[in-house]
Amino acid sequence: MNLIYFSLPFLFIIALVFSMLGMGGSQLYIPVLFWLGMDFKTEAIPLGMLLNVVNSSSAAWTYGRKKLIDWRVATPFGIAMVIFAPVGTLANVNLPTKPVILIFALFTTAAALLMLSGWKPKKGSLSAHERLILGIFAGSVLGFFAGLIGRGGGSFVVPLLYIAGLDMKMAAATSAMVVTFSGTSSFVSHIATAAKPDWLLWMLCAVSVFTGSQIGSRLMAKKLKPKSVRLIFGGVLLGVAIIMIVKDVLLRTRPHKIINTGDHLLFMLKGTCPLNIDATSTDYNKA
């Protein structure tokens, strides 16, 4: 029996947790599929990107029905991310990578600590004009930096929205819609490299993720309080920051190639398979 079928419970759990946080989960889907025997480039990445979109879009559908998505932020935010990520990728050619990743990791740590502490720099609702400006500006900046360091912005959308003044549950719900924009773009860019799919397996994986996403998003919308969502997300974000600092800065070696999958980076090193994965192909010999 194909070992990939044993991944279904793990995919379900990942979708359940990440759907509550407004994230797609490809940073975990792809290594799980790879470790269980899928070819990284032609199977794990395309399927992982598909599951990322299934999770985020399913959660966004639930949150949209519950009127938790701030569409005036989500739409310009998502479009701006899709536009500016390639700009950041082009700028990557002339900039050293390690300092940029360190700065991003420190920002992530600060955002995690802020969310765990409960401090919020701005109170009250945003005007329609402020929502539009927030979506365009934050999406452009985050998209650029995501492309610059080869990481997707899913982990950083929620902190930005929360700091800007959105309620925590609305920030996570809006992030699910934003991640759907960026995740779809990444999936389309990688589907051309996909091997002939095992349609039964892909369907079972998608159903597992969809089910987990529906349960997780409904649980978040109906049961969880904003404080609970904030604490869970803060803990996950702090873990991401620690992994970034240790793996990408302190223990980083010179990779032969990096394949950018749209939500995190996987270093293609001899005999290694790191956890982080993301969006385009680039050379990091300058790092």
Secondary structure, DSSP 4 states (H G I P E B T S, - for coil): --GGGGGHHHHHHHHHHHHHTT---HHHHHHHHHHTT--IIIIIHHHHHHHHHHHHHHHHHHHHHTT---HHHHHHHHHHHHHHHHHHHHHGGGS-HHHHHHHHHHHHHHHHHHHHHT--S--SPPPHHHHHHHHHHHHHHHHHHHHHHT--SHHHHHHHHHHHT--HHHHHHHHHHHHHHHHHHHHHHHHTTPPPP-HHHHHHHHHHHHHHHHHHHHHHHHT--HHHHHHHHHHHHHHHHHHIIIIIIIS----S-EEE-SS-EEE--TT---S--BSSEE--TT-
